[in-house]
Amino acid sequence: MVFAYDTEATLVFVAELVNTASGVAGSDDDALADVATLVSLLDEHDYSGRRDLDDAELQGVRSLRGEFRRFWEVDRDEAVELVNRMLREAAALPQLVRHGDWDWHLHATEPDAPLVTRIRVEAAMAFIDVIRSDEYDRLGLCAADDCTGVVVDLSRNRSKRYCDAGNCGNRMNVLAYRARRAGS
């Protein structure tokens, strides 16, 4: 494990959320199309606390994608500014909590805070660990030619090149295989 389990879970969630935007894995569709899809994403990642599950909340979560994508576009020092702004705007107060199947981990908002605020602050807290441990190079862009997705490389050998949004690794391997076959 590179980071604490809550940090890793949040980084994976943030990358998956960013990768729901159109243009990822060659798709023009928004993969976060409706509230039901949002519920599925939140359930998949064990998101606790308040959920309004209305269109305003869906739009708010969608709006986070661009802000979070910035972490893959800036350097480590600029990421500090992003994190500090996010925490300051939410008046975050870190505290240890335990719920569901999760052992003690950090939250920095109350459980009844709006979902968008909680997601934003949890992402900021996860990026704090990335920055403090000088592991910013674990953030990358998908290596697939037709994909704009982001990657969080939690592998030991730092070899992850493709996002999980559209089976980019499999698609690129098939294309490479076909190219090799055509060349022989």
DALINQUI-V688836 format. One record per backbone hydrogen bond with DSSP energy under -1.0 kcal/mol. NH is the residue of the N-H (numbers start at 1). CO is the residue of the C=O. E is the energy in kcal/mol with one decimal. If there is no record, write none. Layout:
nh->[NH & NH]
co->[CO & CO]
e->[E & E]
This chain:
nh->[8 & 9 & 10 & 11 & 12 & 13 & 14 & 15 & 16 & 17 & 18 & 19 & 20 & 21 & 23 & 24 & 27 & 31 & 38 & 39 & 40 & 41 & 42 & 43 & 44 & 45 & 46 & 47 & 50 & 58 & 59 & 60 & 61 & 62 & 63 & 65 & 68 & 69 & 70 & 71 & 72 & 73 & 74 & 79 & 80 & 81 & 82 & 83 & 84 & 85 & 86 & 87 & 88 & 89 & 90 & 91 & 92 & 93 & 95 & 97 & 102 & 105 & 107 & 113 & 118 & 119 & 120 & 121 & 122 & 123 & 124 & 125 & 126 & 127 & 128 & 129 & 130 & 131 & 132 & 133 & 134 & 135 & 138 & 139 & 140 & 142 & 143 & 147 & 151 & 153 & 171 & 172 & 173 & 174 & 175 & 176 & 177 & 178 & 179 & 180 & 181 & 182 & 183]
co->[4 & 5 & 6 & 7 & 8 & 9 & 10 & 11 & 12 & 13 & 14 & 15 & 17 & 18 & 27 & 21 & 24 & 20 & 34 & 35 & 36 & 37 & 38 & 39 & 40 & 41 & 43 & 42 & 111 & 54 & 55 & 56 & 57 & 58 & 59 & 62 & 64 & 65 & 66 & 68 & 69 & 70 & 70 & 75 & 76 & 77 & 78 & 79 & 80 & 81 & 82 & 83 & 84 & 85 & 86 & 88 & 87 & 108 & 107 & 105 & 99 & 97 & 95 & 110 & 114 & 115 & 116 & 117 & 118 & 119 & 120 & 121 & 122 & 123 & 124 & 125 & 126 & 127 & 128 & 129 & 131 & 130 & 135 & 136 & 151 & 149 & 161 & 144 & 140 & 138 & 167 & 168 & 169 & 170 & 171 & 172 & 173 & 174 & 175 & 176 & 177 & 178 & 179]
e->[-2.4 & -2.4 & -2.0 & -2.7 & -2.4 & -2.2 & -3.0 & -2.5 & -2.4 & -2.9 & -2.9 & -2.3 & -1.7 & -1.5 & -4.0 & -1.2 & -1.8 & -2.8 & -1.8 & -2.8 & -2.1 & -2.3 & -2.8 & -2.9 & -2.5 & -1.3 & -1.6 & -2.7 & -3.0 & -2.2 & -2.7 & -2.2 & -2.6 & -2.6 & -2.0 & -1.4 & -3.1 & -2.4 & -1.0 & -1.7 & -1.9 & -1.4 & -1.3 & -2.0 & -1.4 & -1.1 & -1.6 & -2.8 & -2.8 & -2.1 & -2.3 & -2.5 & -2.5 & -2.7 & -1.2 & -1.2 & -2.2 & -2.0 & -2.8 & -2.9 & -2.3 & -2.1 & -2.5 & -1.9 & -2.2 & -2.9 & -2.3 & -2.5 & -2.6 & -2.3 & -2.2 & -2.6 & -2.0 & -2.5 & -1.5 & -1.3 & -1.6 & -2.6 & -3.2 & -2.1 & -1.5 & -2.6 & -2.1 & -1.8 & -2.5 & -2.7 & -2.4 & -1.5 & -3.3 & -3.2 & -2.6 & -2.7 & -2.2 & -2.4 & -2.3 & -2.5 & -2.5 & -2.7 & -2.3 & -2.4 & -2.5 & -2.4 & -1.5]
